[in-house]
Amino acid sequence: MADRAPDGDGLAGVDDLAGWGPALAEIGRRKEVAAGMGGEARLARQAARGRLNARERLAALFDKDTFYEIGALVGGTDTPPVPADAFVAGAGTIDGRPALAGAEDVTVLGGSIGTGASDKRYRLCQLARQEQVPLVMMLEGAGHRVTEQATGRRPGDLGGLVELSGLVPMVCLVLGASAGHGALTAPLCDFVAMTETASIFSAGPSLVRSATGEEITKEALGGPAVAAATSGVVHNVVADDVEAIALARRYLSYFPANAGEPAPRRLDGTDTGPRRVDELLTLIPPDPRRPYPIRPVLDAIVDDGELLEIQPDFGQSLVAVLARLGGRPVAIVANDPSVLAGAINSDAADKAAHFLQVVGAFGLPCVFLADNPGVLAGSAAERAGILRHAARMYAVQHRLAVPKVHVTLRKAFGFGSSVMAMNPFDGQTLTLAFPSITLGALPAGSTASKIEDGAERARVAAQQAKASVTGGARLAYDDVIDPRDLRNALLAGLMLGAGRADRAASRAPQPGGILP
């Protein structure tokens, strides 16, 4: 009987194990090269920048000691070896649920994408679709490796991401400078977060300079002020790698592992039952001309006041959040009257359309809180294509198969009511209103300004103030509620629609169903 190998690296003494020793030693050596990444000097430089390295990022993402690497030997036969071909990939669990992830390794050839890394990226997409588990991608790399030759006909990871869209949740973290092919990963994922020192662009400053003559820094080209606040390519900005990874884990906690499962329900929460929210009487002024911030309202009505806002710096007149009501994950789209009086501009419509596509694909019920004077008017809005963007938002919300609850808080005018799911026969589980709402083709102020007679102006305003009563009497609204009962009414709607939410989760998912 052969002697057992002693503790340690597991290789000492294995020469006696039926000839396995040399092969095991070679595999062990190659895996050590992969684990060493770009070497101690480059790893130290990464740490000095306040950033985790690729393997530390994956270890932080997955539950402790659950990461299993895939493709560690890729790049090991090159001369000289390219550790893991600058892309570390594998599987593990996140809050006990299986997931896949890959991280570009900037310490190896600048995190550039070689043939092997490209194959690993596609392999992750293939596995995520096959095993129906979420995928997280972490970016810090230079795009395609310029020294790579043409590789012929082979599947591409970008196509894999498109085919995966709508089937499993996909998260992208931009944790440094990301350019070219790698950067295209971001807009193809459901949710994108970046750190304050990261940047993302189709081509970096040097290529921009050679192509156009423009001198520009990475930050000015694709830093958070551009990517999150102006272009909307990135959804959320956080301080550093640790916060970004924690945000990815938190985001995934609201979603099922795939589009065929129901969203996870929190059964052990301390704030899952009915309760009146008395502070809404002071948080929401009854005068529709007075602005107020919507976030304190949302804080007050959801379980434990916990909100995850998506794209807070983009399209700020509309707020999109993930939250829980009665322990159930829900998506909330709400106008914010403290910004543009709540009017919906092109950025707000784009934000809402993508958000609703994502949550709809994974069966999350949607709550619409309307308080707006319509879609944004004016020449600037028209040049920005407000009609096209608002129409897309309307089409997305109209097609939602999940439970929908609409509430008119104070006002909703013109197409601003339609995009917020107020129209009858839009598939609402419940349509509700607060007392003394105002409705119409135009805001009351705009209508009254065209009427010379003061008495007539007062009569028009009075008629619009009765809209909630009239709407309730004609069943345009299922109920007119006391603002303090908003949470309880939403819980009732979610209870009524629980079966539909489960059926939506069990329907055949559509690959490629979420548009960038």
Secondary structure in CASP SS format (residue, H / E / C, confidence):
PFRMAT SS
TARGET T0000
AUTHOR 0000-0000-0000
METHOD secondary structure of the structure
MODEL  1
M C 1.00
A C 1.00
D C 1.00
R C 1.00
A C 1.00
P C 1.00
D C 1.00
G C 1.00
D C 1.00
G C 1.00
L C 1.00
A C 1.00
G C 1.00
V H 1.00
D H 1.00
D H 1.00
L C 1.00
A C 1.00
G C 1.00
W C 1.00
G H 1.00
P H 1.00
A H 1.00
L H 1.00
A H 1.00
E H 1.00
I H 1.00
G H 1.00
R H 1.00
R H 1.00
K H 1.00
E H 1.00
V H 1.00
A H 1.00
A H 1.00
G C 1.00
M C 1.00
G C 1.00
G C 1.00
E H 1.00
A H 1.00
R H 1.00
L H 1.00
A H 1.00
R H 1.00
Q H 1.00
A H 1.00
A H 1.00
R C 1.00
G C 1.00
R C 1.00
L C 1.00
N C 1.00
A H 1.00
R H 1.00
E H 1.00
R H 1.00
L H 1.00
A H 1.00
A H 1.00
L H 1.00
F C 1.00
D C 1.00
K C 1.00
D C 1.00
T C 1.00
F C 1.00
Y E 1.00
E E 1.00
I E 1.00
G C 1.00
A C 1.00
L C 1.00
V C 1.00
G C 1.00
G C 1.00
T C 1.00
D C 1.00
T C 1.00
P C 1.00
P C 1.00
V C 1.00
P H 1.00
A H 1.00
D H 1.00
A H 1.00
F E 1.00
V E 1.00
A E 1.00
G E 1.00
A E 1.00
G E 1.00
T E 1.00
I E 1.00
D C 1.00
G C 1.00
R E 1.00
P E 1.00
A E 1.00
L E 1.00
A E 1.00
G E 1.00
A E 1.00
E E 1.00
D C 1.00
V C 1.00
T C 1.00
V C 1.00
L H 1.00
G H 1.00
G H 1.00
S C 1.00
I E 1.00
G C 1.00
T H 1.00
G H 1.00
A H 1.00
S H 1.00
D H 1.00
K H 1.00
R H 1.00
Y H 1.00
R H 1.00
L H 1.00
C H 1.00
Q H 1.00
L H 1.00
A H 1.00
R H 1.00
Q H 1.00
E H 1.00
Q C 1.00
V C 1.00
P C 1.00
L E 1.00
V E 1.00
M E 1.00
M E 1.00
L E 1.00
E E 1.00
G E 1.00
A C 1.00
G C 1.00
H E 1.00
R C 1.00
V C 1.00
T C 1.00
E C 1.00
Q C 1.00
A C 1.00
T C 1.00
G C 1.00
R C 1.00
R C 1.00
P C 1.00
G C 1.00
D H 1.00
L H 1.00
G H 1.00
G H 1.00
L H 1.00
V H 1.00
E H 1.00
L H 1.00
S C 1.00
G C 1.00
L C 1.00
V C 1.00
P C 1.00
M E 1.00
V E 1.00
C E 1.00
L E 1.00
V E 1.00
L E 1.00
G E 1.00
A E 1.00
S E 1.00
A E 1.00
G H 1.00
H H 1.00
G H 1.00
A H 1.00
L C 1.00
T C 1.00
A H 1.00
P H 1.00
L H 1.00
C C 1.00
D C 1.00
F E 1.00
V E 1.00
A E 1.00
M E 1.00
T E 1.00
E C 1.00
T C 1.00
A C 1.00
S E 1.00
I E 1.00
F E 1.00
S C 1.00
A C 1.00
G C 1.00
P H 1.00
S H 1.00
L H 1.00
V H 1.00
R H 1.00
S H 1.00
A H 1.00
T H 1.00
G C 1.00
E C 1.00
E C 1.00
I C 1.00
T C 1.00
K H 1.00
E H 1.00
A H 1.00
L H 1.00
G H 1.00
G C 1.00
P H 1.00
A H 1.00
V H 1.00
A H 1.00
A C 1.00
A C 1.00
T C 1.00
S C 1.00
G C 1.00
V C 1.00
V C 1.00
H C 1.00
N E 1.00
V E 1.00
V E 1.00
A C 1.00
D C 1.00
D H 1.00
V H 1.00
E H 1.00
A H 1.00
I H 1.00
A H 1.00
L H 1.00
A H 1.00
R H 1.00
R H 1.00
Y H 1.00
L H 1.00
S C 1.00
Y C 1.00
F C 1.00
P C 1.00
A C 1.00
N C 1.00
A C 1.00
G C 1.00
E C 1.00
P C 1.00
A C 1.00
P C 1.00
R C 1.00
R C 1.00
L C 1.00
D C 1.00
G C 1.00
T C 1.00
D C 1.00
T C 1.00
G C 1.00
P C 1.00
R C 1.00
R C 1.00
V C 1.00
D C 1.00
E C 1.00
L H 1.00
L H 1.00
T H 1.00
L H 1.00
I C 1.00
P C 1.00
P C 1.00
D C 1.00
P C 1.00
R C 1.00
R C 1.00
P C 1.00
Y C 1.00
P C 1.00
I C 1.00
R H 1.00
P H 1.00
V H 1.00
L H 1.00
D H 1.00
A H 1.00
I H 1.00
V C 1.00
D H 1.00
D H 1.00
G H 1.00
E C 1.00
L C 1.00
L E 1.00
E E 1.00
I E 1.00
Q C 1.00
P C 1.00
D C 1.00
F C 1.00
G C 1.00
Q C 1.00
S C 1.00
L E 1.00
V E 1.00
A E 1.00
V E 1.00
L E 1.00
A E 1.00
R E 1.00
L E 1.00
G C 1.00
G C 1.00
R E 1.00
P E 1.00
V E 1.00
A E 1.00
I E 1.00
V E 1.00
A E 1.00
N E 1.00
D C 1.00
P C 1.00
S C 1.00
V C 1.00
L H 1.00
A H 1.00
G H 1.00
A C 1.00
I E 1.00
N C 1.00
S H 1.00
D H 1.00
A H 1.00
A H 1.00
D H 1.00
K H 1.00
A H 1.00
A H 1.00
H H 1.00
F H 1.00
L H 1.00
Q H 1.00
V H 1.00
V H 1.00
G H 1.00
A H 1.00
F C 1.00
G C 1.00
L C 1.00
P C 1.00
C E 1.00
V E 1.00
F E 1.00
L E 1.00
A E 1.00
D E 1.00
N E 1.00
P C 1.00
G C 1.00
V E 1.00
L C 1.00
A C 1.00
G C 1.00
S H 1.00
A H 1.00
A H 1.00
E H 1.00
R H 1.00
A C 1.00
G C 1.00
I H 1.00
L H 1.00
R H 1.00
H H 1.00
A H 1.00
A H 1.00
R H 1.00
M H 1.00
Y H 1.00
A H 1.00
V H 1.00
Q H 1.00
H H 1.00
R H 1.00
L C 1.00
A C 1.00
V C 1.00
P C 1.00
K E 1.00
V E 1.00
H E 1.00
V E 1.00
T E 1.00
L E 1.00
R E 1.00
K E 1.00
A E 1.00
F E 1.00
G C 1.00
F H 1.00
G H 1.00
S H 1.00
S H 1.00
V C 1.00
M C 1.00
A C 1.00
M C 1.00
N C 1.00
P C 1.00
F C 1.00
D C 1.00
G C 1.00
Q C 1.00
T C 1.00
L E 1.00
T E 1.00
L E 1.00
A E 1.00
F C 1.00
P C 1.00
S C 1.00
I C 1.00
T E 1.00
L E 1.00
G E 1.00
A C 1.00
L C 1.00
P C 1.00
A H 1.00
G H 1.00
S H 1.00
T H 1.00
A H 1.00
S C 1.00
K C 1.00
I C 1.00
E C 1.00
D C 1.00
G H 1.00
A H 1.00
E H 1.00
R H 1.00
A H 1.00
R H 1.00
V H 1.00
A H 1.00
A H 1.00
Q H 1.00
Q H 1.00
A H 1.00
K C 1.00
A H 1.00
S H 1.00
V H 1.00
T H 1.00
G H 1.00
G H 1.00
A H 1.00
R C 1.00
L C 1.00
A C 1.00
Y C 1.00
D C 1.00
D E 1.00
V E 1.00
I C 1.00
D C 1.00
P H 1.00
R H 1.00
D H 1.00
L H 1.00
R H 1.00
N H 1.00
A H 1.00
L H 1.00
L H 1.00
A H 1.00
G H 1.00
L H 1.00
M H 1.00
L H 1.00
G C 1.00
A H 1.00
G H 1.00
R H 1.00
A H 1.00
D H 1.00
R H 1.00
A H 1.00
A H 1.00
S H 1.00
R C 1.00
A C 1.00
P C 1.00
Q C 1.00
P C 1.00
G C 1.00
G C 1.00
I C 1.00
L C 1.00
P C 1.00
END
